[in-house]
Amino acid sequence: MKKVLLATSALTLSAGFASADVSMSGSGGAGVFGANGADLSVYSGVDLGFSLSGASDSGMTFSASLDMGGGQTLDVGDFELDTQDMGTDDNVAVTIGVSGLTIELSQDGVDDLYDDDIAGDIGISGAMGDLTYSVVTGLEDADPTSLSIGYSAGAISGSVATSDEGDASTVTVTYAMGDITVSAESDTDRAGADTSSVTVTYAMADGMSVSLENSEDVNTLGVSYSSGAVSVAVEADDATDESWEATMAYDLGGGATFNLGTNDDETTFAGVGFSF
């Protein structure tokens, strides 16, 4: 019943919208990609986004977005290709802002705050001073309800994300000391397994950054360097199955970037990406 009342209140608040402004953005690219030692093949694709936003006479704001595309685009961070499609089967999320609250409505389209592989129907978020909060739930009885709380004051920030399905939770605390940032995380997943990690990052004035993470006795070292249009990054760990990856990016200007990468799985890519 509470979930039904929540949805009804959100819909009531959304009445009386004015006309919306429309904007478009996009990204895409083309190049060569080979996964796990396979022969290189050509990829190409584009991802377009349309955004609508506006406000009612009473000051209520609203926004919605539509995503569509075609082909495949390069995901540099995950060393994989993302398939783009017209997105006609996706539920469009509508976001409403009223009295300091942000309300998002989308059937099975609002990311769970603990695990974004799960989705709810309704999201509500807001802030009170240095504290931010969000709640995501669904109308079906089986839908989990998740909650996140964040706090930031000066050099210290922290967050808690939890779900009532499996009593899962993640707690993160970060402390910045000049060029050095220390972050600690503790996680209990939906199966009850506990993991923790500590990461120390040192950002140098010459464009170089070094990070060291220890998670369950596995150390991961990352080094990145940026100078002018060129940036490079290398990451490696000492797990039983040791892994490493190296990437390079060159800013071509005008929203275009050349990317090059390889890793221990013999996945390799080289291509040009663009955004507008």
Number of C-alpha atoms within 10 A of each C-alpha: 7 8 14 12 11 16 17 11 11 20 13 9 14 18 10 12 16 15 11 16 11 13 11 13 12 15 17 22 21 20 20 17 23 20 18 11 11 11 11 15 11 13 18 19 21 22 22 19 14 14 15 16 18 17 19 15 9 10 12 19 20 22 18 18 16 17 19 16 19 16 17 21 24 27 10 16 8 8 19 17 19 14 15 18 17 13 13 10 7 14 14 17 19 16 20 23 20 16 9 11 13 18 24 22 24 19 15 19 19 22 19 28 26 23 16 10 8 14 21 25 21 27 27 20 18 17 15 9 9 11 15 15 17 19 21 26 25 26 19 11 9 8 18 18 20 25 21 21 19 18 17 16 10 8 11 15 17 18 18 20 22 24 23 14 16 13 13 20 24 20 18 18 18 18 17 15 10 9 11 15 17 18 18 18 18 16 19 17 18 16 10 12 9 14 13 16 17 18 18 18 19 17 17 12 8 9 12 16 18 18 18 18 20 16 15 12 11 13 16 19 18 18 18 18 17 16 11 8 11 14 17 18 18 18 18 18 18 13 12 7 7 11 14 16 19 18 21 19 20 18 17 14 9 9 11 17 18 18 20 19 22 20 19 15 12 14 19 24 25 22 20 20 22 18 15 11
